[in-house]
Amino acid sequence: MTLLHGLAILLLCQSAGEALVRLLHLPLPSPVLGLLLLMAALAWPRLRAPAGQAADALLQHLSLLFVPVGVGVMTHLALLSQHGLRMALALLLSTWLGLAVTGWVLDALLPAEPAPAP
């Protein structure tokens, strides 16, 4: 029963994010807001255990979640052959940019190490 409670928590957070984005016309994706709501909900230990059990169950079957994406790619092979090189370049550049920004943020947030004594 805890698994069902956890799935209900996950779906309620996602639905609440969707509702808030639509009602308040917020300029961010509803799953992102739902994830922020889930992070806030996980502050209560009573919600943490069921949500963790549901997350573990979903992670065990994560590979099944990629099947629809694979089917979608296969149905649009013409677009992929037409724009594939540009998509690969955009993916590569955005990955490098994300890594660089992450490094800069980490460097800014970590305390400086003291200089070694001579």
N, C-alpha and C positions, 0 to 999 in steps of 0.2 A: 504494500500500500504506500510505502514511503516513496517508491519510484513514481507512482502516479501523482503524488503530491508535488514531487520535484518537477515533473513535466508540466503540471498545472502552474507552478511558480514561473517556470521559464516562459510558457506561453502567455501568461498574464502580463509579464514584464514586456514581452514583445508587443502584445496587443495594446498595452498602455502607451508604449512608445509610438505605435502607429496612430493611436487616437490623438495623442498630444500634438504630434507633428501636423496632423490634418486639421485639428481644431485651432491651433495657435499659429498655423502657417509658418512653422519653424524651418529655417534653411539648412536642415541636416537630415540625413537618412534616419528613418524610423527605427531600424535595427540598432543603430548607434545609441539613440536615446533609450531604447529598451535595454541595451546592455548597461548603460549608466544607471538606470533604475534597478537593474539586477544587482549591480555592485552596491547600491545603497541598501537593497533588501538583504544582502548577505551580511550586513552588520549585525543582524539578529541571529544568534546561534540556532534558534528554533527553525529558521528557514535554511540555514547553511547545510545541514545534513541531508535533507531531501533533495535540495538542488544539486549537491555534490553527487549523490547517488544517481540522479537522472543524467548528469553530465558524464559520469563514468559509463553508464549504459550507452549513451549516444556515441561516446568516443570509441567504444568497442566495435561499433558498426559504422565508423566514419567512412570507410571505403565505399559503402553503399550510397553515400550522399554525393559521390562524384559521378555516379552513373548518369543522372540527368544532364550533367554538364558535358560528359562525353558524347551523349546522344545529340545534344545541341550543336556541338562542334561538327559532328559527322553530317548533320543536316545542312550545314552552311559551309561545306568545303570550297565551294566556288568563291565565296567571300574571303575565306582564309587564303586561298591561292592568290587572290587579287590584292589583298591588303596584308598578307602575312608578314612580309619583311618589315613594313612600317610598324605593325603591332609588336613584333619581336624587338625592334629598336626602341619603341616606347616602353616596353616592359623592362628592357635592360637599363635604359637611362633612369627610369623611375626607381628601379631597385637600387642603383648606385646612389641616386639622390637621397633616397630614404636612409640608406646606410650612412651616408655622409652627415645628414642632419642628426641622426641618432647619435653618431660619434661626437658631434659638436655639442649636443645637449648633454650627453654624459660627461664630457670634459668640463662643461660649465657647471654642472651640478655636483660633481665629486670634489671633495676637499683636496687642495693641493698637497702633495707629499713634501715633507721637509727635505731640505737639501742634505746630502750625506756630509758628515763631519770629515774634515781633511786629516 
